[in-house]
Amino acid sequence: MTFFRYFPRKESVVETDDYDPMLVELVASRPVAEDPLTALGRAVLEGLTAVLPDDRQAILTRTRLVLATPTLRARNLHNQQATRELFAAALAGRAGSDPERPALWAQVQGAAVLAALTVALTEWAEHADRPGAPDLVEIVGEAFAALGVRAS
């Protein structure tokens, strides 16, 4: 058995994202009365709260590896495009629009949430080992608050 039987490229080890389907479901389950930006932000926070107890170290290691490796950073930009499109499609579907062709508002709001999440992940990865460092959910909540997303 070889490494490349499981991963076509070494970059594939860190670029897979098993959380996207869960996030789509969480966005769809948000109350209809919530504005789209808040629904997406709360869905992301709910997802993080669910996966961090088991996946914290893996997420931290993966994030640090991506930040430290130029090739992985480049691949990550490609993956972020896919996540942005997924966020936009989830918002469009939740609004009763065509998720295959999300409106501009859904694309912008999906991109904004992804940008805030990316900045928060970077901040967390750089400081997670310091005594008293805030946890990822707290940092993501602060980032979303900067967008006007009400975390609760």
BABASE-556255 format. One record per residue (C-alpha): residue in one letter; residue number from 1; x, y, z. Coordinates in steps of 0.5 Angstrom, whole numbers, plus 2048, in hexadecimal, padded with zeros to 3 digits. Example, Ala and Ser with C-alpha at 12.3 -4.5 7.8 and 13.67 -1.06 7.14 Angstrom:
<atoms>
<'A',1,<819,7F7,810>>
<'S',2,<81B,7FE,80E>>
</atoms>
This chain:
<atoms>
<'M',1,<800,800,800>>
<'T',2,<803,807,7FE>>
<'F',3,<801,80E,800>>
<'F',4,<7FF,810,7F9>>
<'R',5,<7FA,80A,7F9>>
<'Y',6,<7F6,80E,7FE>>
<'F',7,<7F8,815,7FC>>
<'P',8,<7F9,817,7F5>>
<'R',9,<7FE,81D,7F7>>
<'K',10,<801,81E,7FE>>
<'E',11,<7FD,825,7FE>>
<'S',12,<7F6,820,7FF>>
<'V',13,<7F8,81E,806>>
<'V',14,<7F6,825,808>>
<'E',15,<7F1,828,803>>
<'T',16,<7EC,823,804>>
<'D',17,<7E6,826,808>>
<'D',18,<7E1,822,80B>>
<'Y',19,<7DD,827,80E>>
<'D',20,<7DA,82A,808>>
<'P',21,<7D4,826,808>>
<'M',22,<7D2,827,80F>>
<'L',23,<7D2,82E,80E>>
<'V',24,<7CD,82E,809>>
<'E',25,<7C9,82A,80D>>
<'L',26,<7CA,82F,813>>
<'V',27,<7C8,835,80E>>
<'A',28,<7C2,832,80C>>
<'S',29,<7C0,830,813>>
<'R',30,<7C0,838,815>>
<'P',31,<7BA,83B,817>>
<'V',32,<7B6,83F,811>>
<'A',33,<7B6,845,815>>
<'E',34,<7BD,846,815>>
<'D',35,<7C1,84A,810>>
<'P',36,<7C5,846,80C>>
<'L',37,<7CC,849,80E>>
<'T',38,<7CA,847,815>>
<'A',39,<7C7,840,813>>
<'L',40,<7CE,83F,810>>
<'G',41,<7D2,841,816>>
<'R',42,<7CE,83E,81B>>
<'A',43,<7CF,837,817>>
<'V',44,<7D6,838,816>>
<'L',45,<7D7,839,81E>>
<'E',46,<7D2,833,81F>>
<'G',47,<7D6,82F,81B>>
<'L',48,<7DD,831,81E>>
<'T',49,<7DA,830,825>>
<'A',50,<7D8,829,823>>
<'V',51,<7DF,827,81F>>
<'L',52,<7E4,82A,824>>
<'P',53,<7E3,825,82A>>
<'D',54,<7E6,81F,825>>
<'D',55,<7E9,823,820>>
<'R',56,<7ED,829,823>>
<'Q',57,<7F4,827,822>>
<'A',58,<7F3,824,81B>>
<'I',59,<7F0,82B,819>>
<'L',60,<7F6,82F,81D>>
<'T',61,<7FB,82A,81A>>
<'R',62,<7F8,82B,813>>
<'T',63,<7F7,832,813>>
<'R',64,<7FE,833,815>>
<'L',65,<801,82F,810>>
<'V',66,<7FD,833,80B>>
<'L',67,<7FF,83A,80D>>
<'A',68,<806,837,80D>>
<'T',69,<807,834,806>>
<'P',70,<806,838,800>>
<'T',71,<804,832,7FC>>
<'L',72,<7FE,831,801>>
<'R',73,<7FC,838,801>>
<'A',74,<7FB,838,7FA>>
<'R',75,<7F7,832,7FA>>
<'N',76,<7F3,835,800>>
<'L',77,<7F1,83B,7FC>>
<'H',78,<7EE,836,7F7>>
<'N',79,<7EA,832,7FC>>
<'Q',80,<7E8,839,7FF>>
<'Q',81,<7E5,83B,7F9>>
<'A',82,<7E1,834,7F9>>
<'T',83,<7DF,836,800>>
<'R',84,<7DC,83D,7FE>>
<'E',85,<7D8,83A,7F9>>
<'L',86,<7D5,835,7FE>>
<'F',87,<7D4,83A,803>>
<'A',88,<7D0,83E,7FD>>
<'A',89,<7CC,838,7FB>>
<'A',90,<7CA,836,802>>
<'L',91,<7C8,83E,803>>
<'A',92,<7C4,83E,7FC>>
<'G',93,<7C1,837,7FD>>
<'R',94,<7BE,839,804>>
<'A',95,<7BB,83F,801>>
<'G',96,<7B8,83B,7FC>>
<'S',97,<7BC,83D,7F6>>
<'D',98,<7C0,839,7F1>>
<'P',99,<7C6,836,7F5>>
<'E',100,<7CA,835,7EE>>
<'R',101,<7C9,83C,7ED>>
<'P',102,<7CA,840,7F3>>
<'A',103,<7C8,848,7F3>>
<'L',104,<7CD,84D,7F4>>
<'W',105,<7CB,84E,7FB>>
<'A',106,<7CC,847,7FD>>
<'Q',107,<7D3,847,7FA>>
<'V',108,<7D5,84D,7FE>>
<'Q',109,<7D2,84A,804>>
<'G',110,<7D6,844,803>>
<'A',111,<7DC,847,802>>
<'A',112,<7DC,84C,808>>
<'V',113,<7DB,846,80C>>
<'L',114,<7E0,842,809>>
<'A',115,<7E5,848,80A>>
<'A',116,<7E3,849,811>>
<'L',117,<7E4,841,813>>
<'T',118,<7EB,841,80F>>
<'V',119,<7EE,847,813>>
<'A',120,<7EB,844,819>>
<'L',121,<7EE,83D,818>>
<'T',122,<7F5,841,816>>
<'E',123,<7F5,845,81D>>
<'W',124,<7F3,83F,821>>
<'A',125,<7F8,83A,81E>>
<'E',126,<7FE,83F,81F>>
<'H',127,<7FC,840,826>>
<'A',128,<7F8,83A,829>>
<'D',129,<7FE,837,82D>>
<'R',130,<7FF,83E,831>>
<'P',131,<7FC,83D,838>>
<'G',132,<7F5,840,838>>
<'A',133,<7F4,840,831>>
<'P',134,<7ED,841,82F>>
<'D',135,<7EA,83A,82C>>
<'L',136,<7E8,83A,824>>
<'V',137,<7E1,83B,825>>
<'E',138,<7E2,841,829>>
<'I',139,<7E7,844,824>>
<'V',140,<7E2,842,81E>>
<'G',141,<7DC,846,822>>
<'E',142,<7E0,84C,823>>
<'A',143,<7E2,84C,81B>>
<'F',144,<7DA,84B,81A>>
<'A',145,<7D8,851,81E>>
<'A',146,<7DD,855,81A>>
<'L',147,<7D8,853,814>>
<'G',148,<7D2,855,819>>
<'V',149,<7D0,84E,81A>>
<'R',150,<7CD,84C,820>>
<'A',151,<7D0,846,823>>
<'S',152,<7CA,845,827>>
</atoms>
